[in-house]
Amino acid sequence: MMWIIIALLVELLIHTSVSFSVEVPGDPIEARIGSTVILPCWISPPENAEALEIRWYRHDQFNNPIVFYRDGKIQDIQECFKNRSSLSPRSDQSGGLKDGDVSLRLEKLTFQDEGSFHCYVSGDSSYGSKVVDLKITDSLGPWKALFFSVLVFALLGLVGLILYKYRHKLTGKQPADEICKEELLKKLTKEGDINIDELRKHAVEVTIDSEHSHPGLTLFDSKIMRDGPEYSPSGDGFPYELCAFGAQRFTSGLHYWEVELARRCTPPKNYWLIGVAKDGSFTSRKRSALTPSAGFWFLCSDGPNGFYTNTDPPVKLSLTPRPERLGVLFDYDDGQLSFYNVTESKHLLTISSRFSGPVVPLFNPGVGDQGVLKILDCPEPVESAVEFNQPLLNNSSDA
């Protein structure tokens, strides 16, 4: 009798446990960019899917579904699909979830939506999953549309450049930047000399970053330096490794500072190196490593070997008299590093380059001199400060 009852219970369970399969179209679904599409998915045989778990997901992101439905309502929607995805009947004849229709509706399609979508349905006694492929189309195709967009922007840019270049011929007026440059040169130059007061309107305070200075240097406060008593050069040439770096970091604009190279009752220094360096270029060793491509730009005084830059090719100068006070103008935006003999009000040299990232002042007092190298506090200019956006010297020596 017991076996008969067990057999009846098993048969009853078999008849009440309904299994289903998930069905999708065999061909990819095509839709245009920006449009709305239905990705069809349904269970067979049809049954009410309101009590089932439904997941639509992409790739292997089962736990991060596009739409997650359970307990009779949508529990979650992926962030990039919010406000443009929902469960929706695949046709007007469909009864929706009550008829086992678990199709996904997507709006405002983008090219990123193209690809495979997984439809997963799970119940108490059965589950299934199928993939629907979505193909995004456009009247021109994505690459053609991109090509024509780039072409249109390029043509507009070319027309704008031509109009800008020849605007003074079209309007009969001289360009404003050329006028500013002429006015600036008049202020800066007095009978061939340099107006130091104009330079000092861009003066900044410069101090030494003692943390990154060479240990062979002796620093007095944060503005005076010389070679230390225990320092011994590694070779016979200029001690390029004996560098100190400014604590100030420049990423734009005009910056001017002055360096004293001769003190009272002391002849001018024969050995020094002054310029700028890219922030972080603190491991300097040989002259061959101190190049513009490595982040160094400077003017060097090497005693009997004269004055020269570290550009390729180097620029050699014959400076008479020897500078006692050197002015440095750093124009980050226009890519110019200029040097001036402040005592004589003379322009010495301009190095043209292209700067990127933070740049710091660079100093090296050399060895063998009695005097020290001192960064000065610039006196206030005579005239009121005026903003200038153009280089302070036009006829520069490009290097």
PyMOL commands that set and color helices and strands:
alter all, ss='L'
color gray80, all
select helices_A, chain A and resi 2-16+79-81+96-99+111-113+142-165+167-171+176-188+196-200+210-212+287-289+292-294+303-305
alter helices_A, ss='H'
color red, helices_A
select strands_A, chain A and resi 21-23+29-32+37-39+42-44+53-57+67-70+73-77+85-87+104-106+115-122+127-137+189-190+193-194+217-220+224-227+244-245+254-260+271-278+296-302+307-309+316-317+325-331+336-341+346-352+359-364+373-375
alter strands_A, ss='S'
color yellow, strands_A
deselect
rebuild
show_as cartoon
